[in-house]
Amino acid sequence: MEDNIKVLLTEEEVDTRIRELGEQISRDYAGKKVHLICVLKGGVFFMCELAKRISVPVSMDFLSVSSYGNGTSSSGAVKIIKDLDESIEGEEVLIVEDIIDSGNTIHYLVEILYKRQPKSIRICTLLDKPDRRVADVHVDYCGFEIPDEFVVGYGLDYAQKYRNLPFIGAVVLDE
């Protein structure tokens, strides 16, 4: 059975917005180095494209957390599966996420990472669903605010499918 996917944001719209975010981040971090922390797996597509568009020096690290499993809604529990390889002490940290909805995952990560004494932590997300927010989270850089739909593409998946779509689409679930 194939899933029905409708296009929410075209490849061109996503590309244009990532370029704009890269320019804004470059201005905000002018004269500094920024340490990008990618939240795997979904964030990797976005972070790679974003990093290419940031003109200040960047370093990168990755961490993997789990809060979804194979469902379409968050389980609420956050578990670190892969931790950072490098220390972030004294670093200007920018956490790069594919999507923030409830905010539970990113809230937990910020709390944990601040204990590691970075100089600063900011959050950049490709997609934001503020209507679903339950945790208090300040997003510094947002690609797009989207409605409360289950989205795929550009790194986002549905049961490990559709990450490689070059656009953002919504899965139309049969009721």
C-alpha positions as CSV (number, residue, x, y, z in Angstrom):
1,M,0.0,0.0,0.0
2,E,1.4,3.4,-1.0
3,D,0.9,6.4,1.2
4,N,-0.7,9.5,-0.2
5,I,1.7,12.5,0.1
6,K,0.7,16.1,-0.7
7,V,3.4,18.7,-1.3
8,L,3.5,21.4,1.4
9,L,6.8,23.1,0.5
10,T,8.6,22.7,-2.8
11,E,12.3,21.9,-3.2
12,E,12.8,25.5,-4.5
13,E,11.0,27.0,-1.5
14,V,13.1,24.9,0.9
15,D,16.4,25.7,-0.8
16,T,15.6,29.5,-0.9
17,R,14.8,29.5,2.9
18,I,17.9,27.5,3.8
19,R,20.0,30.1,1.9
20,E,18.3,32.9,3.8
21,L,18.9,31.1,7.2
22,G,22.6,30.6,6.3
23,E,22.9,34.3,5.5
24,Q,21.2,35.3,8.8
25,I,23.3,32.9,10.9
26,S,26.5,34.2,9.2
27,R,25.6,37.8,10.1
28,D,24.7,36.8,13.7
29,Y,28.0,34.9,14.2
30,A,30.2,37.3,12.3
31,G,33.8,37.1,13.6
32,K,33.1,33.8,15.4
33,K,33.1,30.1,14.8
34,V,29.8,28.2,15.2
35,H,29.6,24.6,16.3
36,L,26.7,22.9,14.6
37,I,25.1,20.0,16.5
38,C,22.9,17.9,14.2
39,V,20.1,15.9,15.7
40,L,20.1,12.6,13.7
41,K,18.7,11.2,11.6
42,G,16.3,13.7,10.2
43,G,18.4,16.8,10.7
44,V,21.4,15.6,8.6
45,F,19.8,16.7,5.3
46,F,19.1,20.2,6.6
47,M,22.4,20.6,8.4
48,C,24.5,19.7,5.4
49,E,22.6,22.2,3.2
50,L,22.7,24.9,5.9
51,A,26.4,24.5,6.6
52,K,27.2,25.1,2.9
53,R,25.4,28.4,3.2
54,I,27.1,29.7,6.4
55,S,30.1,31.9,5.6
56,V,31.7,31.9,9.1
57,P,33.9,28.9,10.2
58,V,31.8,25.9,11.3
59,S,32.6,22.7,13.1
60,M,30.1,19.8,13.3
61,D,29.0,17.1,15.6
62,F,26.1,14.7,15.8
63,L,23.8,13.2,18.3
64,S,21.0,10.8,18.0
65,V,17.9,10.7,20.2
66,S,14.7,8.7,20.1
67,S,11.3,9.9,20.9
68,Y,9.1,8.6,18.1
69,G,9.7,5.0,17.3
70,N,7.6,4.1,14.2
71,G,4.5,6.0,15.1
72,T,3.2,9.4,14.0
73,S,3.1,11.0,17.5
74,S,5.8,11.5,20.1
75,S,6.1,8.9,22.8
76,G,7.1,11.7,25.3
77,A,10.2,9.8,26.4
78,V,13.6,11.0,25.2
79,K,16.6,8.8,25.0
80,I,20.1,9.6,23.8
81,I,21.2,6.9,21.4
82,K,24.5,8.5,20.2
83,D,26.2,11.2,22.2
84,L,28.6,14.0,20.9
85,D,32.1,13.0,20.0
86,E,33.7,16.4,21.0
87,S,33.5,18.7,24.1
88,I,31.3,21.8,23.6
89,E,32.8,23.7,26.5
90,G,33.3,27.3,25.5
91,E,31.7,26.8,22.1
92,E,29.1,28.8,20.3
93,V,26.6,26.0,19.8
94,L,23.8,25.9,17.2
95,I,21.5,22.9,17.5
96,V,20.1,21.9,14.1
97,E,16.8,20.1,14.1
98,D,14.6,19.0,11.2
99,I,11.3,19.7,13.1
100,I,10.2,20.9,16.5
101,D,6.6,20.1,17.5
102,S,6.0,19.3,21.2
103,G,9.4,20.7,22.1
104,N,10.1,17.9,24.6
105,T,13.2,16.6,22.7
106,I,14.8,20.0,22.1
107,H,14.0,21.2,25.7
108,Y,15.7,18.1,27.1
109,L,18.7,18.5,24.8
110,V,19.2,22.1,25.7
111,E,19.0,21.3,29.4
112,I,21.6,18.5,29.0
113,L,24.0,20.5,26.8
114,Y,24.0,23.6,29.0
115,K,25.6,21.4,31.7
116,R,28.5,20.9,29.4
117,Q,29.3,24.7,29.6
118,P,29.1,26.0,26.0
119,K,29.5,29.7,25.5
120,S,26.0,29.8,24.1
121,I,23.3,27.6,22.7
122,R,20.9,28.6,19.9
123,I,18.3,26.5,18.1
124,C,17.7,26.3,14.3
125,T,14.9,24.2,12.9
126,L,13.8,23.7,9.4
127,L,10.2,23.2,10.5
128,D,8.2,24.4,13.5
129,K,4.8,23.3,14.7
130,P,4.1,25.8,17.5
131,D,0.5,24.7,17.8
132,R,1.8,21.4,19.3
133,R,4.2,23.0,21.8
134,V,4.0,21.6,25.3
135,A,7.6,22.4,26.5
136,D,8.9,26.0,26.7
137,V,11.4,26.3,23.8
138,H,12.8,29.4,22.1
139,V,13.6,28.8,18.5
140,D,16.2,31.3,17.2
141,Y,16.1,30.3,13.6
142,C,13.1,28.9,11.9
143,G,12.7,27.8,8.3
144,F,9.0,27.4,8.2
145,E,6.0,27.3,10.6
146,I,3.8,24.5,9.5
147,P,0.3,23.3,10.4
148,D,-0.2,20.2,12.6
149,E,0.2,17.6,9.9
150,F,2.5,14.6,9.7
151,V,5.3,15.7,7.4
152,V,8.0,13.8,5.4
153,G,10.8,14.6,3.1
154,Y,14.1,16.4,3.4
155,G,15.2,14.1,6.1
156,L,11.8,13.6,7.8
157,D,10.5,10.0,7.7
158,Y,7.4,7.9,8.2
159,A,8.5,4.5,9.5
160,Q,11.9,5.1,7.8
161,K,10.4,6.0,4.5
162,Y,10.5,9.2,2.5
163,R,13.6,10.9,4.0
164,N,15.0,11.3,0.5
165,L,12.1,13.3,-0.9
166,P,13.6,16.7,-2.1
167,F,10.5,18.6,-0.8
168,I,8.4,18.7,2.4
169,G,5.2,16.7,2.1
170,A,2.3,15.8,4.3
171,V,1.3,12.2,4.7
172,V,-2.5,11.9,4.2
173,L,-3.5,9.2,6.6
174,D,-6.6,7.2,5.9
175,E,-9.1,7.7,8.7
